[in-house]
């Protein structure tokens, strides 16, 4: 008999109401669970002792909460909903469109489904089997299909209308799993012959943005409101804290809690007058915010602590040598069939086995094409690394990435006409937030804070704060020319 069971509860699109989460957490607390985790596919994970399992299951069934024990037959639908309005605005896709699609799923998908805005880099695009990506045409979506146990992704020949996404997903899943169709033409024909869908021809592939992971922790302003990002170094949240969080959400009329693909939480729509109450809850439970950006850019597997141990070892090395990781994210894969999201991938490999038991393991280090984590093409950087040498090699790869990016920037710059007299060196005028690395360039100013282009940092008002994380002006750091090396 198992001593413990892993319980998985899907939160479609990474959205959960505070009241629904509160019911689950109270039942878990009664089952003597004190900490929970959130998975890379935006689901809730709990570990329950077998003696408490029967009563816990009874409560879940009474509350009509769907769950799985030690399995993942029904992967969660993940989405970029958590970043809407917070990290990007401007396209036709809004939070309402996500809810419209979710309402169409009156069944439990057996394939991994991703719903992504094309104008963001906070959540992955192609880690699903059915990857729906918003197109420039309002209310129409690209579909990129990746068969199970495959690294091959192909584009569906049509754009799909928002109101047909769930219905088409069901037909594609049925054809792939029941008829075992995976060839693009055969799959398309089988699905489109079954039902009629509102579509448009997909005349060009999706145009994805350059990857840049936004800083997703702490209190941050957007418009007249505030959002709060919560990350834990050990990827665990205490139930006591989460229950207080749910209570405060209900008290202050915050209707949703968002789970991210980085195993963190985002709470939107915090009113300015309620911010002190949120600070008090963080203080009560000793919840620290404002971790280094190079610590936040990691994704590890859900059901093992080994990846987290590797992450912590490398992050300590980054801190010691002040490693620049801007533009990168990191994944740690310790199990052969698991999948993590990263432009740099650390993959464990057994050198010696007895049966299925690995006796000696090493690590191989990969990076994706153009260092874009949404690429499905990996290149080997180094192999056969022992644990003690892994941090140095990751650091070395980061330096190589920064050097290549700097070289590419200079190669794209037009050559200047030769001058009769060499100009005097110009002192750098850029300043950078030390917490989230947002840069202030006087050439562009900061229109969000009403600062016109051409305003030097010294002439910026003393009341200026970082538009991303509210860091005051006096904490900003002057950037020297060698900062990118």
Secondary structure, DSSP 8 states (H G I E B T S, - for coil): --SEEEEEE--GGGEE-HHHHHHHHHHHHHTT--EEEE-TTS-EEEEEEHHHHHHHHHHHHHTT---EES--SS---EESGGGBTTTB--SS--HHHHHHHHTT--S--SS-EEEE-TT--SS-SSSSSEEEEE-SSTTEEEEEE--TT----EE-SEEEEGGGHHHHHHHHHHHHHTS---SHHHHHHHHHTTS---EEE--S-------------EEEEETTEEEEEE--TTS-EEHHHHHHHHHHHHHTT---EEE-TTS-EEEEEE-GGGHHHHHHHHHHTT------HHHHSEEE-TT-SHHHHHHHHHHHHHHHHT---TT--EEEE-STT-----SEEEEEEEEEEETTEEEEEEEEEEEEGGG-TT-S-EEEEEEEE-HHHHHHHHHHHHHHHHHHHHHHHHHHS------SS---------EE-TTT--EE-TTT-BGGGTB-TT--GGGS-TT-B-TTT--BGGG-EE--GGGG-
